[in-house]
């Protein structure tokens, strides 16, 4: 069967939905927010992750992220929820550093620096940089204690080979500063089954 099809094309009289005014409003540059991924572990918090960070593992207690550069591991971040304290309070710097010493044990060589980071929303952020060895390899651990004004707390620990500190280049701090404490989600209400056999 042979069929001949003829098309006739003419310029539309109506401009259509895509007008010059609409085209002028379309941004040509990517917004900074579009370059990040939103990550929400199951503790009512949100992080903004650059696209070279990957979620490696997650449970109800910890989320593990890895920073990769051309397939090579630069750093690993462990994020955990820690016990809530009274509103306006936080785990003390001394207690946090003692917990670090207890956790690392003989892997710890020395605490290099301990400082508080400034925020504009009332969050408390304490950073501790530690030098040590893991399997005889010199590494640094960078710990963060983050507390909301409500008393909710999150901890971070970034592990990085000592040779890759410059490559990490404060990208750990960027993630920590992006932390948002969200409003707790209401607990699900368990449905009560209807008793269809109940007599009136």
N, C-alpha and C positions, 0 to 999 in steps of 0.2 A: 504494500500500500504506500503510495506516495502522497504527501500532503504539502501544500504550499502555504506558508504563513507570512503575512505581510504586517509589519509594525509601522504605525504612524506616531511620531513623537512631536509634541509641541510644548512650548514653554508654558508652565502653569501660571495662571493669573494671580492666584493666592500665594503669598510667600511661604506658607507652610509653617509648622511649629518651630523650625530652626531659623529664627530671625537673626539679623546682625546684632540686635541688642542682646539676645541670649548668648550668641557667640562671644560677645565682649565680656560676659560675666564668667566664662569658663576659665579657671586658673591654668596657666601654662607651667607654673612651677609647683613641685610637690611640697605640700606643707610639712613642717618638721614632724607633726604627729603621725603622718602617714608612713613615716619611715620606721615606726616602732610597732611592736606587737603587744597587745594587752594580754597579760597573764594573771589569772586569778586562782591561786591555790585555795584549798577548801577551808580557809580561816577568815573569810570576809575581808580580804585585802586584795589590792591590785598593784601590779608592777608593769612598767613599760619597758619592754626588752628590745634592744637593737637586734637586727635580724641575724647577727652572727652569734647570738646566744640561743641555745637549744635546750628544750626540756628533756633531760635524759631519763629521769625517774621521778615518780611521785607516789606518795602514800598519804594517809591521813595525818601523819606526823611530820613528814619532811618532803621537800621538793628539791631535786638535784638538777642544776643547770650546768651546761658546759659551754665555754667560749671556744669556738674553733676558728682558726685562720688557715684557709686553704687546706682544710682537712686535718690540720695539726691542733692538738689540744694546747690551749694557752692557760686556761684556769677552770677550776670547778667551783661552783657555789652551792652550798647546802643551806637551805632556808627552813626554819622551824618556828612553830608557835611555841612560846614559853608561857609559864603561868601568869595570869592576869593579877595585877596588884590593885591597890586602892586608887580611885581617880586622883590624878595630880601627882602620883608617885611612880617610881620605877625601881627596878633592881639596882642596887648601888653599884658604882663603878668598882669598888673594892671586891664585892661579891662576884661580879661578872669576871673580873680578872682572876679571882681565885678559882672559879669554875673552869676557866681556860687552862690554868696550871694543872688542875686535876684531870681534865680531859686529855691533855697532851702528854702528861707524865714525863718520862725521860726523853721524849722527842723534842721537848722545848729546850732551846739554848738560852734565849733571853727575850724579854719584851722590849721591842725597839721604841715604841711610841704609843702613848694613850692620849686621846683628845676627844673633845666634844665638838660636833658639827652644828653649825647654826642653821635654824629652820625658821620659816615665817608663818608656820601654822600650829605652833605649840608642841610639835613632836620633839621628843628627846632622842638624840642619836649619839652614842658613844662608840668610838672606833679604837680598836687595839690592834697594833701590828706586831707580829711575833716572828722571830727567826727560829728555825729548828731544822731537824733532819727527819726525812721519811725514807726508810730503806737506804740509809747512808747518802741520800741526795739532799743537798741544801735546798730548803723551801722556805717560803713565807706563808703564814696564815694571817689573814686580815679579818678580824671579828668585828661585828657591829651589833650593838644592842639598840633596838628601836622601840620606843614606847609612845603610845598615843596619850593625849590628855585624859582619856577615859580609863587608863591603866592597862589596856591591852598591849601585849608585847610580842615582838617578832625578833628572832636573831638570825644573823647571816654569818657564814664563815666562807671566805674565798681562799682556795689553796692554789698557789702558783709556784712554779720552779723559780728559784732565785735568779736564774739567767733570763727569765721572761718578765721580770717586774716592769721593765720599760715598755714592753709590748702590751701589758695589761693597761698601763697608761690611764689610771684613775677611772677605768670603765666600771669598776666595782662600785665606786662612790656614786656614779650616775644612776645605777640601778637602785641603790639604797635610797637615794634622794627622791626617786620616782614613787616610792612606796606610799600607797594611800590606804588608810583604814576605812573600810566601808561600813555602812550601817548593818548590824547583824541581821541575817535573814530570819524571819519568824519560823519557829519549829513547825513542821507539818502536823496538821491535826489528823489524828487517826479516825477514819470513818467508822461509824457504828452501823453494823448490818441491821437491816430491817427484818423484823420477825414476821414473816408472812403467815405464820401459823397461829399468831396470837389472836385469841378470840375477843370479839368486841362484847 
